[in-house]
Amino acid sequence: MKTSKYFIVLAISIFSFLSCKRENEDETFVAEQTERNEQEIQSYIAQKGLNMQKDENGIYYNVSGSITGSYPDSTYRYVELKYEVRVIPSETAVDTLYKLSGTKTFIAPLLNPTATSGATVIKPSGVDIFMQIGKQKIAKGQKATLLMNHTLAYGTASTPFLPPYSAIRVDLEVINVKSENDFISEKIQSMGLTVTENKDGVIFVRTATGSSDVVAKDSATVTTKYVGRRVIDNTIFDSNESFSFKPYIGVIEGWKLGIPLMKLNEKGYLFMPSNLAYGSSGSGSILPYSPLYFDIE
């Protein structure tokens, strides 16, 4: 039994040693790739004669053009972009879906990450990281060229046009900077609606008057029929023909505020910003910081 125990201890020790060694080797390899990227970027800058600055996250950048609107901040969080991505130094195109010379734009909220933190809606993450809220590096109307290493780009991901651990160049233009309330107002206007009531940020628009003056009470069970959509792209994320609940239990804050504005058998729309819906985390197909609206009866 003693021999068996010693063997187990020895095996665990060897496994731990090999795991630590492999982890250290992996870290060393990534650091080597990052350093290679840095050399590629500096050589590329010299070869192209670029005038670049380097920010606190290691992104080289040059911003040009006149400011015609807001910088992104915690209110004006949504950016509308054109951008294209190429590998350095070959300049092979990786992403030109929203190219500067085209008409398509990409609209997304800035999640304001750090260089070592999690996911962003905009890919590569270095674009969001560069445009950090409150830093005032780039505003509506301006263009930028960004050069960044693989940790801010696509990492180990690869395609026939994108080797793993690639440094990249991003050319972008900020078409617009908007708030959630901007999108809500534009949606209401485009639908030709007239606001009935605004309750602490929840906008109610009545489309059909009910046959009763009964309103939801704290203890009542309410049954609704609804379709939920994202304001920005009008995508349906949920619907229900018969959903029952109590007004202040088990629903998002926007419903807690909005349902009591409606009477029995009424129809209408409830519009709400993300802080009254699914907030900074989102839910399923609902992106972080998504304003929503519900067609509800």
C-alpha positions in Angstrom: 0.0 0.0 0.0 2.8 2.4 0.8 4.4 1.8 -2.6 1.1 2.5 -4.3 0.7 5.8 -2.4 4.2 6.9 -3.3 3.5 6.1 -6.9 0.3 8.2 -6.9 2.1 11.1 -5.2 4.9 10.9 -7.7 2.5 10.8 -10.7 0.7 13.8 -9.4 4.0 15.7 -9.0 5.1 14.9 -12.5 1.7 15.9 -13.9 1.8 19.2 -12.0 5.3 19.8 -13.2 4.4 19.1 -16.9 1.3 21.3 -16.6 3.2 24.2 -15.2 6.0 23.8 -17.8 3.4 23.7 -20.6 1.6 26.7 -19.2 4.9 28.6 -19.0 5.8 27.5 -22.6 2.4 28.8 -23.8 2.9 32.1 -22.1 6.4 32.5 -23.5 5.1 31.6 -27.0 2.3 34.2 -26.8 4.7 36.8 -25.6 7.1 36.0 -28.5 4.2 36.5 -30.9 3.2 39.8 -29.3 6.8 41.0 -29.6 6.9 39.8 -33.3 3.7 41.8 -33.9 5.3 44.9 -32.3 8.3 44.6 -34.7 6.0 44.1 -37.7 4.0 47.2 -36.7 7.0 49.4 -36.2 8.5 48.2 -39.5 5.2 48.8 -41.3 4.9 52.4 -39.9 8.4 53.2 -41.1 7.8 51.6 -44.5 4.6 53.5 -45.1 5.8 56.7 -43.6 2.9 56.8 -41.1 2.5 59.4 -38.4 1.2 57.4 -35.4 0.7 57.8 -31.7 0.6 54.8 -29.3 -2.1 54.7 -26.6 -2.1 53.1 -23.1 -3.3 49.8 -24.5 -0.5 49.5 -27.1 -2.7 50.5 -30.1 -1.0 52.7 -32.7 -3.4 55.3 -34.1 -3.8 58.3 -36.3 -7.1 60.3 -36.2 -8.1 62.8 -39.0 -11.1 64.8 -40.1 -13.4 67.4 -38.5 -15.6 66.7 -35.5 -19.3 67.0 -36.5 -21.0 65.5 -33.4 -20.5 63.8 -30.1 -17.7 61.8 -28.6 -18.9 58.4 -27.3 -19.8 58.5 -23.6 -22.0 56.6 -21.2 -25.1 58.3 -22.7 -24.0 58.4 -26.4 -22.8 54.8 -26.3 -23.9 53.7 -29.8 -21.5 54.2 -32.7 -22.3 53.8 -36.4 -19.1 52.8 -38.2 -17.6 52.0 -41.6 -14.4 50.0 -41.2 -12.1 47.6 -42.9 -9.5 45.2 -41.6 -6.2 44.0 -43.1 -3.3 41.9 -42.0 0.0 43.5 -41.4 2.3 43.6 -43.3 0.8 41.9 -46.3 -2.4 44.1 -46.3 -4.5 41.1 -47.2 -8.2 42.0 -46.6 -9.8 40.3 -43.6 -13.1 42.2 -43.3 -14.4 44.7 -45.8 -18.2 44.2 -45.3 -18.5 47.8 -44.1 -15.8 49.3 -46.2 -15.2 53.0 -46.2 -16.1 53.4 -49.9 -19.4 51.4 -49.4 -22.9 52.3 -48.2 -23.3 49.7 -45.4 -22.7 50.7 -41.8 -22.3 48.8 -38.6 -24.2 50.0 -35.5 -23.2 48.7 -32.1 -22.9 49.8 -28.4 -19.5 50.3 -27.0 -19.0 48.0 -24.0 -15.9 49.9 -22.9 -13.6 47.0 -22.1 -10.0 46.9 -21.0 -7.3 45.3 -23.1 -7.4 42.2 -21.0 -11.2 41.9 -20.4 -14.0 40.1 -22.1 -16.1 40.2 -25.2 -17.2 43.2 -27.3 -20.0 43.6 -29.9 -17.5 45.1 -32.3 -14.9 42.7 -33.7 -11.9 43.0 -33.5 -12.2 44.1 -29.8 -9.3 46.6 -30.2 -11.7 49.0 -32.0 -14.0 49.2 -29.0 -11.0 49.4 -26.7 -9.5 52.3 -28.7 -12.8 54.2 -28.6 -13.1 53.9 -24.8 -15.9 55.9 -23.3 -14.7 59.1 -21.8 -11.2 59.1 -23.5 -12.4 61.4 -26.3 -10.1 59.9 -28.9 -12.5 60.0 -31.9 -15.9 61.6 -32.5 -18.6 61.7 -35.1 -17.2 62.7 -38.5 -13.6 61.6 -37.9 -11.6 58.8 -39.4 -8.8 56.7 -37.9 -6.1 54.2 -38.8 -5.3 51.7 -36.0 -2.5 49.2 -35.9 -2.7 46.5 -33.2 -1.2 43.2 -32.1 -3.0 39.8 -32.1 -4.2 40.2 -28.4 -6.4 43.1 -29.6 -7.3 41.5 -32.9 -8.2 37.9 -33.7 -5.8 36.0 -31.4 -5.4 32.4 -32.4 -8.3 32.5 -34.9 -7.3 31.8 -38.5 -8.7 31.7 -42.0 -7.0 31.2 -45.4 -6.5 35.0 -45.4 -5.7 35.4 -41.7 -2.8 33.5 -40.0 -3.1 33.0 -36.3 -1.4 35.7 -34.1 -1.6 38.3 -36.8 -1.1 42.0 -36.3 -3.8 44.0 -38.1 -4.6 47.4 -39.6 -8.1 48.9 -39.1 -9.3 51.9 -41.1 -12.5 53.3 -39.8 -14.9 56.2 -40.0 -17.4 57.3 -37.3 -20.6 58.0 -39.2 -22.7 58.7 -36.1 -22.8 58.6 -32.3 -26.2 58.1 -30.7 -27.9 57.5 -27.4 -30.6 54.8 -26.8 -33.2 57.6 -26.5 -32.2 58.9 -30.0 -33.1 55.5 -31.4 -36.4 55.3 -29.5 -37.4 58.8 -30.6 -36.5 58.0 -34.3 -38.5 54.7 -34.1 -41.6 56.4 -32.7 -41.3 59.1 -35.4 -40.8 56.6 -38.2 -43.9 54.6 -37.1 -46.0 57.8 -37.1 -46.9 57.4 -33.4 -48.0 60.0 -30.8 -46.8 59.5 -27.3 -49.6 58.9 -24.8 -47.5 59.0 -21.6 -43.9 58.8 -20.3 -43.4 57.2 -17.0 -39.9 57.4 -15.6 -38.4 56.6 -19.1 -41.0 54.1 -20.2 -43.0 55.5 -23.2 -46.5 54.3 -23.7 -48.3 54.8 -27.0 -52.0 53.8 -27.1 -53.2 52.3 -30.3 -56.6 51.0 -29.3 -58.8 52.1 -26.4 -60.2 49.3 -24.2 -63.8 48.8 -23.1 -63.1 49.2 -19.5 -61.4 51.6 -17.0 -59.9 48.7 -15.0 -56.1 49.0 -14.5 -53.6 46.5 -13.0 -53.4 46.5 -9.2 -50.5 45.2 -7.1 -52.3 41.9 -6.3 -53.9 41.3 -9.7 -52.9 38.7 -12.2 -52.5 40.3 -15.6 -52.7 38.3 -18.9 -51.1 39.9 -22.0 -50.5 39.2 -25.6 -47.3 40.7 -26.9 -44.5 40.9 -29.4 -41.1 42.2 -28.2 -38.6 43.8 -30.6 -35.2 45.4 -30.5 -35.6 49.1 -31.3 -32.5 49.5 -33.4 -33.0 46.8 -36.0 -36.7 45.8 -35.3 -35.7 42.2 -34.8 -38.3 40.1 -32.8 -36.8 38.5 -29.8 -39.9 37.2 -28.0 -43.7 36.9 -28.4 -46.5 35.3 -26.4 -50.2 34.9 -27.1 -51.1 34.5 -23.4 -48.5 35.5 -20.7 -49.8 35.9 -17.2 -48.0 37.5 -14.3 -48.5 39.9 -11.4 -47.6 43.5 -12.2 -44.6 43.8 -9.9 -43.3 40.3 -9.9 -41.1 38.3 -12.4 -41.0 40.9 -15.2 -38.5 43.6 -16.3 -38.6 47.1 -14.8 -40.1 48.6 -18.0 -43.1 46.3 -17.6 -43.5 47.1 -13.9 -43.7 50.8 -14.9 -45.5 50.4 -18.2 -48.3 47.9 -17.6 -50.1 50.0 -15.0 -50.4 52.7 -17.6 -52.7 50.5 -19.7 -56.3 49.6 -19.1 -58.1 46.3 -19.6 -58.4 45.4 -23.3 -56.2 48.3 -24.4 -53.6 47.9 -27.1 -50.4 49.9 -27.5 -46.6 50.1 -27.5 -44.2 50.2 -24.6 -40.8 51.7 -25.4 -38.0 51.4 -22.9 -34.2 52.1 -22.6 -31.9 49.2 -21.6 -31.6 50.2 -18.0 -35.3 49.4 -17.7 -34.9 46.1 -19.7 -31.8 43.9 -19.7 -29.2 46.5 -19.0 -25.5 46.1 -19.6 -25.6 42.3 -19.7 -28.3 41.7 -22.3 -30.1 38.4 -22.6 -30.0 35.8 -25.4 -30.4 37.7 -28.7 -30.8 41.0 -26.9 -27.4 42.7 -27.0 -26.1 44.7 -24.0 -27.5 48.2 -23.8 -30.4 47.4 -26.1 -33.5 49.7 -26.1 -36.7 47.6 -26.6 -40.3 48.0 -27.5 -43.4 45.8 -27.1 -46.5 45.6 -29.1 -48.9 44.7 -26.3 -52.5 44.0 -25.5 
